[in-house]
Amino acid sequence: MAVASAFAGMTGVAPVLFRAACPDCRGRFELSAAALRLAVGASSRTTFYSFTCPDCGEAVRKPAGERIVELLTGGGVRTLRLHSGT
């Protein structure tokens, strides 16, 4: 089956939304992939995702384990790979 025929019936794809919460104002909301950033470092301590809270405007940074990294990258979140200085 050709790719074009496999997707022929689709008129659009719903954007992926991620649930998030702000530790400062305790707001809960959904963010698009474009609103999130993922940094993947050499260890779990240097792997995190970040966003700006749409309610209070604070910059939020949270740790990202393997499952979170998998979900965010699969959902199209822009990823920065951090390299060690050695």
N, CA, C and O of each residue as an XYZ file, in Angstrom:
344
protein
N       0.852     -1.178      0.000
C       0.000      0.000      0.000
C       0.896      1.239      0.000
O       1.846      1.324      0.779
N       0.601      2.166     -0.847
C       1.368      3.408     -0.929
C       1.003      4.312      0.243
O      -0.106      4.245      0.773
N       1.950      5.158      0.638
C       1.720      6.087      1.744
C       0.543      7.001      1.437
O      -0.291      7.252      2.308
N       0.468      7.498      0.213
C      -0.619      8.409     -0.161
C      -1.981      7.743      0.021
O      -2.911      8.383      0.512
N      -2.121      6.477     -0.363
C      -3.410      5.811     -0.220
C      -3.702      5.471      1.240
O      -4.864      5.448      1.646
N      -2.675      5.209      2.023
C      -2.868      4.903      3.440
C      -3.434      6.097      4.195
O      -4.204      5.921      5.140
N      -3.064      7.306      3.792
C      -3.510      8.516      4.469
C      -4.595      9.266      3.694
O      -4.939     10.390      4.057
N      -5.130      8.669      2.646
C      -6.091      9.345      1.777
C      -7.344      9.811      2.514
O      -7.889     10.865      2.187
N      -7.806      9.055      3.490
C      -9.027      9.414      4.194
C      -8.842     10.421      5.310
O      -9.824     10.899      5.880
N      -7.613     10.750      5.630
C      -7.350     11.671      6.741
C      -7.420     13.110      6.260
O      -6.793     13.471      5.264
N      -8.178     13.923      6.964
C      -8.268     15.335      6.612
C      -7.346     16.184      7.472
O      -7.027     17.314      7.102
N      -6.919     15.669      8.593
C      -6.021     16.417      9.472
C      -5.673     15.567     10.673
O      -6.365     14.600     10.990
N      -4.617     15.930     11.324
C      -4.188     15.215     12.511
C      -4.280     16.173     13.686
O      -3.786     17.299     13.622
N      -4.909     15.723     14.750
C      -5.030     16.565     15.934
C      -3.650     16.787     16.547
O      -2.853     15.851     16.623
N      -3.359     17.999     16.980
C      -2.053     18.245     17.602
C      -1.928     17.500     18.925
O      -2.915     17.293     19.631
N      -0.712     17.106     19.247
C      -0.444     16.428     20.507
C      -0.413     17.475     21.612
O       0.230     18.515     21.474
N      -1.107     17.197     22.699
C      -1.091     18.082     23.857
C      -0.562     17.309     25.058
O      -0.860     16.128     25.238
N       0.220     17.992     25.867
C       0.816     17.395     27.056
C       0.255     18.086     28.283
O       0.174     19.314     28.328
N      -0.135     17.302     29.281
C      -0.604     17.873     30.546
C       0.604     18.299     31.356
O       1.610     17.593     31.418
N       0.491     19.458     31.974
C       1.588     19.976     32.792
C       1.007     20.746     33.967
O      -0.179     21.075     33.993
N       1.860     21.021     34.928
C       1.455     21.784     36.104
C       2.601     22.699     36.512
O       3.773     22.378     36.315
N       2.244     23.830     37.079
C       3.232     24.795     37.544
C       3.412     24.645     39.054
O       2.435     24.710     39.799
N       4.648     24.444     39.512
C       4.867     24.325     40.951
C       4.725     25.662     41.688
O       4.544     25.675     42.906
N       4.804     26.778     40.969
C       4.703     28.089     41.613
C       3.253     28.494     41.886
O       2.888     28.785     43.025
N       2.427     28.511     40.827
C       1.035     28.950     41.002
C       0.058     27.788     41.111
O      -1.133     27.992     41.347
N       0.562     26.565     40.938
C      -0.221     25.340     41.000
C      -1.252     25.233     39.876
O      -2.209     24.465     39.975
N      -1.053     26.001     38.820
C      -1.936     25.909     37.655
C      -1.742     24.580     36.944
O      -0.648     24.017     36.927
N      -2.843     24.087     36.350
C      -2.798     22.850     35.572
C      -3.328     23.199     34.189
O      -4.322     23.913     34.060
N      -2.662     22.695     33.156
C      -3.004     23.094     31.795
C      -2.459     22.078     30.810
O      -1.759     21.140     31.191
N      -2.781     22.269     29.550
C      -2.246     21.443     28.470
C      -1.375     22.324     27.596
O      -1.720     23.471     27.312
N      -0.235     21.777     27.166
C       0.712     22.517     26.334
C       0.958     21.759     25.033
O       0.969     20.528     25.009
N       1.154     22.501     23.967
C       1.515     21.886     22.693
C       3.001     21.543     22.711
O       3.742     22.011     23.575
N       3.428     20.735     21.767
C       4.838     20.366     21.665
C       5.709     21.606     21.488
O       6.833     21.647     21.989
N       5.209     22.606     20.790
C       5.981     23.827     20.550
C       6.235     24.624     21.828
O       7.174     25.418     21.879
N       5.416     24.425     22.856
C       5.565     25.171     24.115
C       6.565     24.527     25.065
O       6.899     25.110     26.097
N       7.045     23.336     24.734
C       7.958     22.598     25.596
C       9.339     22.499     24.971
O       9.479     22.546     23.749
N      10.350     22.362     25.804
C      11.720     22.102     25.364
C      12.249     20.944     26.188
O      11.973     20.844     27.384
N      13.005     20.074     25.550
C      13.585     18.923     26.220
C      15.096     18.983     26.075
O      15.611     19.162     24.972
N      15.806     18.835     27.186
C      17.273     18.780     27.168
C      17.676     17.399     27.660
O      17.315     16.996     28.765
N      18.424     16.680     26.837
C      18.868     15.335     27.181
C      20.359     15.381     27.464
O      21.164     15.654     26.573
N      20.720     15.112     28.712
C      22.113     15.140     29.123
C      22.683     13.749     29.283
O      22.048     12.753     28.936
N      23.878     13.700     29.808
C      24.585     12.431     29.990
C      24.033     11.616     31.154
O      24.291     10.415     31.239
N      23.281     12.241     32.049
C      22.735     11.528     33.204
C      21.305     11.982     33.468
O      20.816     12.923     32.842
N      20.651     11.313     34.387
C      19.284     11.702     34.734
C      19.241     13.086     35.379
O      18.230     13.783     35.291
N      20.336     13.483     36.025
C      20.384     14.818     36.653
C      20.452     15.935     35.630
O      20.078     17.069     35.928
N      20.923     15.634     34.431
C      21.057     16.673     33.406
C      20.051     16.497     32.269
O      20.207     17.088     31.201
N      19.021     15.685     32.502
C      17.958     15.514     31.516
C      16.678     16.104     32.101
O      16.228     15.694     33.172
N      16.096     17.071     31.388
C      14.931     17.781     31.910
C      14.104     18.358     30.773
O      14.561     18.445     29.634
N      12.881     18.749     31.102
C      12.067     19.502     30.153
C      11.698     20.823     30.804
O      11.702     20.959     32.027
N      11.378     21.793     29.958
C      11.058     23.114     30.493
C       9.957     23.758     29.666
O       9.721     23.406     28.510
N       9.293     24.716     30.304
C       8.238     25.484     29.654
C       7.983     26.742     30.469
O       8.447     26.860     31.603
N       7.258     27.661     29.901
C       6.837     28.870     30.613
C       5.381     28.676     30.998
O       4.552     28.353     30.146
N       5.062     28.868     32.263
C       3.698     28.695     32.739
C       2.783     29.717     32.058
O       3.038     30.919     32.129
N       1.725     29.246     31.402
C       0.821     30.188     30.749
C      -0.037     30.986     31.733
O      -0.615     32.006     31.357
N      -0.125     30.538     32.978
C      -0.924     31.237     33.980
C      -0.151     32.357     34.680
O      -0.654     33.473     34.810
N       1.074     32.057     35.130
C       1.819     33.051     35.909
C       3.079     33.561     35.208
O       3.678     34.535     35.664
N       3.491     32.926     34.112
C       4.652     33.392     33.360
C       5.998     32.926     33.883
O       7.034     33.319     33.347
N       6.005     32.093     34.925
C       7.268     31.602     35.481
C       7.887     30.533     34.578
O       7.179     29.748     33.946
N       9.215     30.520     34.530
C       9.936     29.463     33.828
C       9.931     28.227     34.718
O      10.274     28.306     35.898
N       9.544     27.084     34.153
C       9.446     25.840     34.903
C      10.410     24.830     34.296
O      10.489     24.690     33.075
N      11.134     24.137     35.145
C      12.083     23.104     34.712
C      11.833     21.874     35.571
O      11.848     21.949     36.800
N      11.601     20.732     34.909
C      11.307     19.498     35.631
C      12.184     18.371     35.100
O      12.520     18.356     33.916
N      12.561     17.425     35.966
C      13.376     16.281     35.523
C      12.587     15.412     34.552
O      11.363     15.312     34.644
N      13.302     14.785     33.620
C      12.661     13.913     32.639
C      13.335     12.545     32.639
O      14.482     12.405     32.214
N      12.616     11.551     33.115
C      13.108     10.182     33.069
C      12.949      9.617     31.665
O      12.486     10.303     30.753
N      13.337      8.366     31.505
C      13.307      7.730     30.185
C      11.926      7.763     29.544
O      11.806      8.051     28.353
N      10.888      7.474     30.315
C       9.522      7.445     29.761
C       9.088      8.834     29.308
O       8.486      8.973     28.243
N       9.381      9.853     30.092
C       9.029     11.229     29.716
C       9.768     11.622     28.447
O       9.173     12.216     27.547
N      11.051     11.303     28.359
C      11.830     11.607     27.156
C      11.189     10.932     25.946
O      11.052     11.543     24.886
N      10.801      9.686     26.108
C      10.167      8.933     25.019
C       8.860      9.590     24.576
O       8.618      9.743     23.379
N       8.029      9.975     25.523
C       6.755     10.606     25.201
C       6.932     11.964     24.536
O       6.258     12.276     23.554
N       7.842     12.769     25.076
C       8.044     14.111     24.520
C       8.650     14.068     23.121
O       8.202     14.788     22.228
N       9.658     13.236     22.928
C      10.261     13.155     21.587
C       9.268     12.579     20.592
O       9.199     13.040     19.453
N       8.496     11.579     21.003
C       7.482     10.999     20.127
C       6.385     11.979     19.772
O       5.760     11.867     18.717
N       6.148     12.946     20.657
C       5.118     13.959     20.427
C       5.615     15.191     19.701
O       4.864     16.147     19.510
N       6.884     15.179     19.292
C       7.399     16.289     18.493
C       8.006     17.440     19.257
O       8.193     18.518     18.692
N       8.324     17.245     20.533
C       8.944     18.314     21.319
C      10.387     18.516     20.847
O      11.132     17.555     20.657
N      10.758     19.768     20.663
C      12.121     20.088     20.242
C      13.111     19.647     21.315
O      12.932     19.930     22.499
N      14.162     18.945     20.876
C      15.113     18.340     21.804
C      16.518     18.891     21.605
O      16.993     19.023     20.477
N      17.166     19.205     22.703
C      18.565     19.638     22.705
C      19.363     18.553     23.377
O      19.064     18.174     24.509
N      20.368     18.050     22.705
C      21.247     17.017     23.277
C      22.456     17.716     23.892
O      23.208     18.400     23.198
N      22.634     17.538     25.188
C      23.748     18.149     25.901
C      24.927     17.202     25.896
O      24.759     16.004     26.127
N      26.105     17.711     25.639
C      27.307     16.880     25.614
C      28.179     17.241     26.806
O      28.198     18.387     27.253
N      28.898     16.250     27.312
C      29.814     16.518     28.431
C      31.017     17.276     27.935
O      31.337     17.231     26.747
N      31.676     17.959     28.811
C      32.814     18.787     28.456
C      34.119     18.034     28.304
O      35.159     18.667     28.127
N      34.113     16.707     28.365
C      35.352     15.943     28.274
C      35.627     15.487     26.871
O      36.637     14.829     26.623
